[in-house]
Amino acid sequence: MMDAQHISPDDLALYALQALSPEEMAAVRAHVSGCDVCRAELARAEGDLAMLALSVDQQPLPAGARERFVQRIKSESKAGAVENRRAEPIAIDRAPRSRSTGWIGWLAAAAALIVAAALGFEVSSLKARLQESESRMAALQTSESREKQVAEVLTAPAAQKVVLTAPKTPPAPTGRVVYLAARGGLILQASNLAPVPAGKAYELWVIPADGSAPIPAGVFKPDLAGNGSVVLPEIPQGVQAKAFGVTLEDAAGSKTPTAPILLAGAVQASGE
Ligand SMILES: [Zn+2]
């Protein structure tokens, strides 16, 4: 009898659900690959499943769901008293079951399972999405208020602005000279000067424009902060200066500058 050689709809359905044991799966697969009748039946079963699955997000079954489902199928088939057997499972050691209770029963169970799983997923996915957007909002607000605070600090009139440098590299010494040649008036303000050794001092020089010898213009020592100054030293009037220089000399002062020149500055050519 031909029917006896085909796979039962129940088993095809279980096969489509991948709910059979590996050996059963293999047996059904082997038969279906060579049987048009069962292939058509399987396609119908898979179509039914696809219809169920189309309405919801495809999800892997939750842990244990497949086992519970198979148990349910088995108990249903045992309870099925009527043996309306149209097809006998081949090479599958399972009691034949009623088409009506089996097929429709498992289909309903499968539908319930898939929908329940999908609903559960939907809810948890919605919750997750909600939490995600909530935390994103919080992060946005945090960064927004941070940017605000940064802007407030940067633009506050009371904000102090400090340039930091490596402590090993002291700022370079600088000097500023104001010179009024006609009156022989000279003022030097220097800063960031290194301390002088004992018995030594800095000495300021006027370098005349006419190429004559540098004129000593006062000795000075920096204070603890490295600042030093020369104010109105006794120098000749009317000397046009080409440049000014500072050297390290004996504390009493020298008649001629000693190299090296520690600070030097040329007079800017002006329209005078
Ligand atoms: Zn067949």
Residues whose N, C-alpha, C, O or C-beta is under 5 A from the ligand:
A	BS01	ZN	Q5 H6 I7 C35 V37 C38
